Amino acid sequence: MEKFQEKLDDLLVSVYYNLLRLEENVLKKGRLELSISEMHLIEQVGKVPDEGLTIREIAARLGITSPSVTVAVQKLVRKEYVRKTACVHDGRAVKVHLTKKGMNVDAYHKYSRRLMTKALAEGLTDPEKDVLLRAVQKLIDYFSEGIGEKA
């Protein structure tokens, strides 16, 4: 493997695991009895607080199966972070909405992420910030196209 590719691979893996650890620490610090997966589900539903999301929409946003989302939503309903309502346009579907408890944990999670990005940005010049944003966007674009097609 080329030296650049090896270094990039090491850095990407490191960023991935460090982000997971950071999110785990945020959940522990907040004494939240949530898994990272549950937090990500809450985060997605929190992006459209008024409309809510169907199970299928959540699955598409998270890149997981609808049955997995159904199980996760049932757990979050029991923990009182989300509630389900009948979908007006499709009688077979339900919409998932955050409860007050879910909104509070979503706000806490967003606040923690803002603190992290603020700390990251403090040591960067404006040109470095621009380069970082462009590079991260290229990563997102690459992964959005489907890694299986390019590997």
Number of C-alpha atoms within 10 A of each C-alpha: 6 7 8 9 10 10 12 12 12 11 11 12 12 12 12 11 11 12 12 13 13 15 18 17 12 17 20 13 9 12 9 12 11 18 13 15 12 17 22 17 21 25 19 19 26 23 12 12 14 10 13 23 25 23 21 18 17 24 19 13 14 15 9 12 13 17 12 11 22 16 11 15 22 14 15 21 18 11 14 14 23 24 19 19 13 13 16 10 8 10 8 8 16 19 20 25 24 26 18 12 13 23 19 13 22 23 14 15 20 13 11 16 15 12 12 12 10 11 11 11 14 9 10 12 10 10 9 12 15 11 12 14 12 12 12 11 12 12 12 11 11 12 13 9 10 10 9 7 7 8 5
